[in-house]
Amino acid sequence: MGRPTPILRLPVDFRTFGDPVLVKMLDAATEYATSIRAGGIGWLSFVGGSGTGKTYLGEALTRYLGGKVKHWPRFMGKMRSVGFNVYESVSDLANTKGVLLLDEIGVGNDAKTFGLDLLMQVMESRRSQPTILTSNLTMKGLAEIDGRLASRLLRHGQVIACDTMDYALRQPRTS
């Protein structure tokens, strides 16, 4: 059994870098897309350092599958807006039909406060819905915030550790 044939059309081809982590990420995205197209409902999580392609790949995969992208820190920022109905918005987010990308979970000052409770509500409501999650934290970092968070990622799908070089550092700089 060989590698899955990539089905995502990406402006940057992860395979050209010769980095096994990027290939693993692309293969996982391809397998996930195939599963979702066949009626699957699992989760796919990309965790690890900044600039490794987690959001880039997550957004491309979500667009390919016709889903919605939500950047968790922006959602939490809106929560502070006047007239923002937190519970209605969390319910709408949790009940999003189809694939939902929750980008950058577990970051910022909200990670250990009310924001974590809201995230847990969304995740609990989406247990049987296709969901893609990204975090700049490692699994250990997520577990340090709250073990429930890391446990749910592991229980409800595949977690890919994106422990590779920042994309910007791969590019030659010209001044």
Buried (B, 14 or more C-beta within 10 A) or exposed (E): EEEBEBEBEBEEEBEEBEBEBBBBBBBBBBBBBEBBEEEEBBBBBBBBBEBBBBBBBBBBBBBBBEBBBBBBBEBBEEBEEEEEEBEEBBEEBBEBEEBBBBBBBBBBEBBEEEBBEBBBBBBEBBEEBBBBBBBBBBBEBBBBBBEBBBEBBBEBBBBBBBEBBEBEEEEEEEE
